[in-house]
Amino acid sequence: MEGKEEDVKLGANKFSERQPIGTSAQTESKDYKEPPPAPLFEPGELSSWSFYRAGIAEFIATFLFLYISVLTVMGVAKSPTKCGTVGIQGIAWAFGGMIFALVYCTAGISGGHINPAVTFGLLLARKLSLTRAVFYMVMQCLGAICGAGVVKGFQGKHTFTSVGGGANVVAHGYTKGSGLGAEIVGTFVLVYTVFSATDAKRSARDSHVPILAPLPIGFAVFLVHLATIPITGTGINPARSLGAAIIYNKDHAWDDHWIFWVGPFIGAALAALYHVIVIRAIPFKSRS
């Protein structure tokens, strides 16, 4: 019983809106009350098992995300004919489908971020503490590196490097500015969807919203990949880009790597700003 009480007092569920996916705490009542902003530092988290459990969940989820998605990219890239593969549509479905599944699985543990840009956007909107945000980002990056490393182990070094290792680069024919713009807009779409799908006001008014939240988030990832794979290979997730770049480790991957951090963080910041100014300002109207 002590462990359960500790999780309630100090864990990820202490502030009901800090997790990007609704939990039972958000749907127990139809009455909406604006939750307090998360403190910048919350020392009590560091002594809570739920804090570390959430970090482990982020590590495992990002590991699995990189494993499935990069392995799908490898299958398409090494095939002599694209007609015999799932193609760009299949890659997009792999990324979007994995996000849908993993957000659903980890929402109640860590909030299901699986992306430093999502974590950064939620931090700017005061949905979680800086302590938790930094911890999440570190675990996400470590999980991504391990996931890409396992793919390299399965594929073999020669095959992995010869087809690009799933690393994000700006495609020939596009400028770095075009790549940066694609990453900014793509990440804005994703983080905007996260905020909208998990908005506490909608959760209080419509009980089905928290349950369905992983679906639009995964679908947003799918659509952004369809649009931007030809431009940058679609990053919109700095951990995904970092993991593939470290394991691939070729100069041309590092030349453009800054784009896949700066772009997603700008896009996430713009989505957080939009949420604070527009979405949060909408008055709550109960349907009951």
N, C-alpha and C positions, 0 to 999 in steps of 0.2 A: 504493500500500500504506500510505503514511503516513496518508492520510485515513481509511482503514478502521480502522487501529490507534487513531487519535484518537477515533473514534466509540465504540469498545469501551471505551476508558479513561475518557473524560470525558462521553460522551453520555447519552441517555435510557436506554440499555441497561446502564449501569454497575451499577445495582441492579435485579435482575431483577423485583422485585415492585412497583416504583414505577409501572409502567404499568398502567392498569386492565384492559388486555386482555393475555392471555398471549402470550408470544413464544417463539421456539425455545429461549431460555435457560431458560424455565420447564418445558419438556417434554423436555429432553434426557435426564433421569434420573428414575427413579421414587422415588429417595431424596429426602426432604424435609428441608430445613434452613431454619430461620427466618431470613429475611434481616435484616440490621441496619437499624435505623430510619434514614431519610434525615437528613442533617445540616440544620440550619436554614439555614445559608448554605453554598454550595458554589462558591467563587470560580472553580474550574477550569471550571465550565460556561460562563462568560462568554467563554472563549477557544476554545470548541468549536463547530464548524460544526453539529453535530447539535442543539445547543441552539437555534440560530436556525432551523434547518430544521424543528424541532418547532413552534416558534412560527408559522412560515409555514403549516404544515399546519393548525394550530388556526384561523388566520385564514381560510384557504380553506374549511375545513369549515363554520365558522360562517356565512360568507358564503353558501355554497350552501344551508345549512339555512334561513336567513332568506328567501332568495330563493324557494325552493320552498314553504315553509310559509305565508309571508305572501301569496304569490301565490294559493295555494289559498283562504286566508281571504277574499281580495278577490273571487275568483270566486263564492263562496257569498254574501257580503254584498251584492254589487251586483245579484244576480239577483232579478227581481220575484217569482219563485216558487221556493221551496226544492225543489220536486219536480224542477226541471230542473237541480239541482246535486248535488254529492256529499254535501252536508249535513254535519252534525256528525261522522258516522262517517267521511266522506271526509277531513275536516280532521284528525281523530285519526290516520287512516292515513297522511296526508301527514307529520305530525310524527314518528310512530313509525317509519314506513318510512325516512324520511331519516336518522334517528338510527341505525337498523340498518345502512344502507348506508355512512354516513360513519364510524361507529365501525369497521366492517370495513375501510374503506379507510385510515384513519389510525392504527389501533391500533399498527402496527409502527413508526410515525414519532414520534408524540407521545403515544401512549396513548389517543387518541380521546376526550378529555374533552368538548369542544364545549359546555361549560357551566361557568361560574364556580362554581356550587354543587357540582358534582362535583369540580372542582379543590380547592375549599375542604375538602370532606370528606376527600379523599385527603391533603391537607396536614395536617389534624388527626390523621389516622391515621399520620402520618410515612411516607407513601409517596413523597413528593417534597419537594424543598427549597422554602423560602420564595421564593428567587430565581426558580425555575422557575414556581411557582404564580402569582406576581405577573405575570410575563411572559405566561403563558398567559391570564390574565384580561384583560390589556390587549389582547392580540391577538384574543381572542374578542369583546370589545366592539367593537373596530374592524371586525372582519368582519361583525358583526351590523348595525352602522350602514350599512356599504356595501351589504349585501344588501337591507336595507329601502329604501335609497336607489335602488337599481336598480329595485325594484318600483314605487316612486313615479314613476320616469322612464318606465317602460312604461305605467303606468295613467294618467298625467297627474295634475297636482296636484288638480284639482277632483274627479275620481273617487276618488282616493286618500283625500282628507280627508273626502269626503261619506259614505264607508262605514266610517270609523273608523281607517283605516290599519293595521289589525291590532294596534293598541295594546291592552295589557291594562288593564282597569278592572274594578272590582267591579260586578256587574250590579245593576240595580234590584231591590229586594226583598231584598237581602242586606246585612248590615252589614259594616263594615270588619273586625270580629273574625271573621266567617264567612269572609271572603276570606283573611285571614291564616291561619286554621286550615286552610283548603283547600290553601294553598300549602305550609304546614309538612308536612302529611300526604302530599301529593303528591310533594314532594321527598324525603321520607323513603323512600317506596316506590321512587323512582328510584335514589337513592344506595345504599340497602340492597341493591337488585338488582345494582348495579355491584360492590359488595363481595362479594356471594355468588357472582356469576357468574365473578368473576376471583380468587377465593380461592386462594392459592398451594398450600394443602394439597390442595384438590380438583384443582388442575392437576397436582400431583405424582402423585395417585392415579389420576385419570381423564384420559388424554391428550386426549380429545375436548372437554373443558371449555373450553380457551382458544379453540378453533375456533368453538364454538357461543355464546360469550359475547355477541357483538353481538345475537343473536336475543332473549334474554330482556330485555336492556336496551331495545331498540327496542319490544318488546311492552309493557314497563312504561310507557314513554312513551305508547304508544297507549291503554292502559287508563286512565291518569291523565287524559288528555285527554277521554276519554268521560265520566268522572265529573265533571270540574271546569270544562269549557268553559262550562256554563250559569252558573257562579258567578263566575269571574274571567277567562274566556277561556283559562285555564291558562297560567301563567307557568312555574314550576318551573325557570326558566333566566333569571337576571338579565340576561345579555347579550341574549337574545331580546327581553325586555321593554324594555331600554334602547334597543336599536336602533330598534324600532318607535316608541317614545315620542319619541325625538329627531327622527326624520323626520316623524312626524305633528305633534308640537309644539303640542298644544292643552292648555289648562289642566286639563280634567277628566282627562286622561291622567296629568298630573303629580301631581294631587291624591292618587291612590292608588298612585303609583309606589313609594313606600317599602315597601309590602306585598310587592312582587315582588323585593325584595332581602332584607328582614328574614326573611320566611317561608322562602324557599329556603335561606338560610344557617342558620337554626335547624334546619330539617329535615335538612340535610346534617350538621350537628354532632351531632344525635341519632343519625343512622345511623352516623357514625364512632364515637361512643361505644358503640353497640350492637355494632359490629364488634370493637372492642378488648376489651370485657368478655365478650362471648358467643362470637362466631365464632372469634376468635383463640385463645380458651381451650380450644376443642375439641381433644382429643388427636388426633394424626395416626395413622391406621391404614392401612397399605399393603395393597392387594388382591393384590399379587404374593406 
